[in-house]
């Protein structure tokens, strides 16, 4: 008798163990193809709604850990008779009619045997419908042995987990430049994707697909303080300031994910093409600030372009916490896989030396940490790091995994004077200089090879030669505001002229020893788009007053 009761109890436990039920909310589905109004098709209250296009399928994704029987029920409604749907799982198709009801009704769709563990998706099609709405689906119920331990995302956020590569560095290293190369895999240039190459503690720099017709290069720097949403609430002293931006670059503030300064350049980048990116840091210790500048290499022009330069308050530090990431920033197509390659990473430190980065660690965001999405990964392929997210396939990396790539020994060579904006800048700067001349703000004797000059005092000695080492006094101001940036005070400076900026090489030989000259130098003949000093931005027109004291051949 005791044995009979024990067997009965074990059988009863077996029944309960196979009666696991998982509810998939209707709002977690994906409309395929995705349309602009797809996000209006899913509601936390009603699930799937406003489904009207019979050419549009609805997909639901889940991962099965235990093969076996899978029973499917669906909580559905349609106020009008005549709606017929098909549901396909693992190549088995079920066809069913939707009962007429203004409230949701649970109906049995059918059962099938799942033979293997792994990711599956349920495809629902509107085979026929009686009115403008195919049907509303509040939820899908899965039960049976295969439903035990099912993994599915039951939250409204349908984005794939963001994944990161972090490049570990010693805290004592002062990084002034961070260089990275990024290639988006063919077919991964999907709308609502952000592939970020050069991330750091105060900002990020990457490429984005914003719409079917627009792609961007984006560089942003966060404000100081803790405001997460509204930049209007940020004190002016905490706000990032725009110092300079390239031609046709949009710059403004941003909010809702922290606040800060945002810039973007609309550019039709392409999957399969490698793009180079560089971020520099110029430390302003006196003001406890750092100027961060982003540069993007345009392969079609074989020239670098300034995106923007921002001054970040309450900083005064070098680049740190370097990283890259893949992000799916809108969830309507979060079921699609995104993949990018990241290669040839380098940093330049405070003594000017370049160091190659060959190690990274893998991590992911809160969506991955919560287990809401477990389709992600990364690694090394063909000498490059890679990241992927989305696609509902098995993960191939764990949080904290370390990746190591083979060194290329190919450090970046930055030609600052191959400026993608050089033609537009030259025209703009010429207009600014001519306006200053006409308004009597400056005076000139003439122009030589693009350098405007005025002889302030005739010298009695010989003309300076390009091969000379010159001893002189000088004062540097900016055309834009006349602010003194540098000047000799206690004693003259001595330089080999051939090692100085092109504008000096052109202008100083117009002066004799003992003479004084004023030079107005466009940026292309000065420091171009480099952020050389905290006191003047990239693409600055420089005004020098120079007194030649002596020369030495």
Helices and strands as residue ranges (DSSP letters): H 2-17, E 21-25, G 26-28, E 30-32, G 38-41, E 42-43, E 47-48, E 57-64, E 68-78, E 84-89, E 92-97, E 101-114, E 118-128, E 136-143, G 145-147, E 163-166, E 175-184, E 193-199, E 203-211, E 214-222, G 231-233, G 236-238, E 241-245, E 249-254, E 260-266, E 274-284, G 285-287, E 289-298, E 303-313, E 323-328, G 331-333, E 338-349, E 354-357, E 359-364, H 366-369, E 376-381, E 384-389, E 402-404, H 422-438, E 446-448, E 451-457, E 469-478, E 484-487, E 493-496, G 497-499, H 502-507, G 508-510, E 516-521, G 523-525, E 542-552
